[in-house]
Structures are given as structure tokens and as C-alpha cells.
Amino acid sequence: MGMNNNGSPHVREMTIHDIPGVKEVIASSAPYVSLRTDSDYWLYAQLFRNTCLCLEVCHRLCGVAISFLDQTDNLRQMYIQDFAIVPGFRGRGHGSRLMEATLERARSIGVKRVWLTSDIDNAAALALWKRHGFVNLKSDYRRDGYWITRNLKGPGKDRVVLEKHLAT
């Protein structure tokens, strides 16, 4: 756990000790990612750490991927709930590094489909998802070349839904 000897970015499972840093990363990514409660992050670190990953650069937590496995029988899906990189670390490949680790973790546990939602105004995130092979699902209406689902996250909270099928 921690950094590699050469100081390169390192991805690892989230622990309860990461909660303050995870909250800082998430808060820095508003308005596209919403801060959750300490008890939520405690549950993620305790019960879902296998799919909740942290990215460290030079001993600093600078990225988080919070993901959950589908709880229904044998669908083998994973939903990426939150994905955030601290602003000062964006544009350096850290988001790709964290996404690659997230997808590799999904493959290693037999996930066949990964999906996520994104705000249509988050162009950088949409570009990241596209670079990693996520496909926009046809839905209610189109804007800026993307299909958008109305009220997916509540009234007035329209979202782009994207998925990626994995070879296992």
C-alpha cells in the first residue's frame, strides 16, 4: 500500500483511514460529484473496499473511484457511483490510470458490464469515459451529441448513461 519506490501514481483499495482525504477529493470535484456522509464512506471502506479505489501521487490522495457490484443474481455488473480527481492533478493521465485500475479490478472479479452516469456539462469526464470505451445508451433526448435520461437522479437531474462491456 502507498507509493511505489519511484514515486509514480499508485492505486489501492480504500480504507477507513482514507475518509478525510476521500472527502477532500470529492469536495474538490463539485458540482459534478456530491459529498456523502462519514458513515457512507465508512461503509464503502468496510464493505465495498474491493471496488472502491484510491489514487495516490507523492503520498497524496488525489483520486477516488467509488464503485459497487450489482446485488442481483448473476448479472455481474458494476456501477461507478463517484469518480473524482483533484483539480491540480487533472490533465496528467491520473484519471486514466484510476479508470484502468477500476476496469481491471472489475475484470478480475468477473464483472461483465460497467456503467456510470455523467452530467452532460462535464466535458472532461465525458471525454475520459469515451477514451476508455464507454458507450452512451440511447435514451430520452439528445444534446451535444449525447443521449440523456430525464430525471435519472431525481426531478430535474438529467444524466448521460454510459456502459462498457468487459471481456472476462
N, C-alpha and C positions, 0 to 999 in steps of 0.2 A: 504494500500500500504506500501511497505517496508518490514522490517523483522518481523517475529513472535517474541513473547516475549522471547522465549528460544534461539534465535539466529540461528534457523535452516534455511536451504535454503527456499527461498520464490520466487514463480513465479508470475509475474504480467504482465499486458499489457504494451507495450512500450509507452512512451510519448516523446514529443519533447525535454524535459529536459534530456532525456537519450542519445541523439545523440552523444555527445562526448564519453561517455562510450561505446556505441554500436560500434563506430568506433574503439576504442581501442581493444575490444573483437574480432572484425572481423580482424583487422590488425594482431593480435597475432596468428591467425589461417591460415595465408598464408603458403603455396601456395594453399591450398585447398578451401579457401573462399576468394573472391575478395572484396576489399573495394569499396564502391559505393560513390556517391556524397552526400553532405549535403542535397541537395534538394530531393534526393531519400529517405533518411532516414526521412526527414520531411514528405514526402507523406506517407511513411509507418506508421509513428506515428499518423498522422492525419486521413488518410483514411482507413487504414488496421490494426489499433491497436487491433482489436478483434482477429486477428490471428497472430500478431507479439508480441512475449512474451520475457520477460527478466527474468533472474535468478539472484537473489542477495544472497550473503552469507556474513554475518557480515557487512552489509551495503555497500558491494562492488558488483558492477555489474560484474558478471563473466561468464554469458552465455546469448546467444541470439538465438531465433528461429524466422526467418522471413518467413512467410507463406502467401499464397494468395488463395482465393477461385476462382474456375473456374467461368468465367463470361458468359458462355454459359447457355442456358436454361436447368434447372433441372438436370444437371449431378452430382451436389453435390460432387465435387472433391476439394481437397486442395493440392497445390504444396508447398513443403518446399523448398524455394529457398536457404536460408542460415541457417546453424546450426553450432554454434561455442561455445566452452568452452575455457576459458583462460587456457593456459598450466599448470600453478601451481594448478589448480582446477580439472584437469583431473584425472581419475582413482579413484575417490571418490564417484561415483554414481550420480554426478551432471548432467551429460549428460542424464542419465536415468530419473532423476527427471524432467528435462526440456522436454524430449521426452514424458513422461507420461502426463505432463500437456498439451502439444501440441495436443496429441491424444484425451485427454479428452475434450479440447476445441472444437476440430473438431466434436466429437460425439455430444456435447451439441448444436451445430448449424446445425446438420443434415447431416454432411458430410458422404458419403458412401465409398469414396476411397481417401486415402492419398498417394501421390507419391513424389519421390525425385530422384535426380541423385547424383552420387558419383564418385570420381576419383578412379580408380582401385588400386592405390598405397596408398590410405588412409585406411589401415587395421583396425585401431581403430574405425573409423566411420562405416565401413562395418560390423564390429562385433556388434556395437551398433544397427544398423538397423536390423540385423538378430535377436538379442536378443528381439527386440520389434515386431517381427513377420512380418517384411517386406520381400517380396519375389522378387527375381531377375527375371525380364522379359526376356524371350528368345529374342535374337537379332542377330546381325551380326556375331560375333565371340566370342570364349571363351578364357579366360586367367585366370589362378589361380582359376579355378572353378566358374568363373562368366561370364555371358553373357555380352557383351559390344556393345554399339551402336556407330558406326563410326560417327564422325563429328557432334555429337548432339549439342554441344555448339560452333560450328564453325569449320573451317578446322583444322584438327589435334587435336581436343578436343573431344576425345572419352570418353564416360561415361557409367557407370553401371546405369541402370534404375531399381528402386525398387518400389514396391507398397504394400499397406496394405489395405485390405477391412475391414470396420468397421461395427459392428452391431449397429444399431441406435434404 
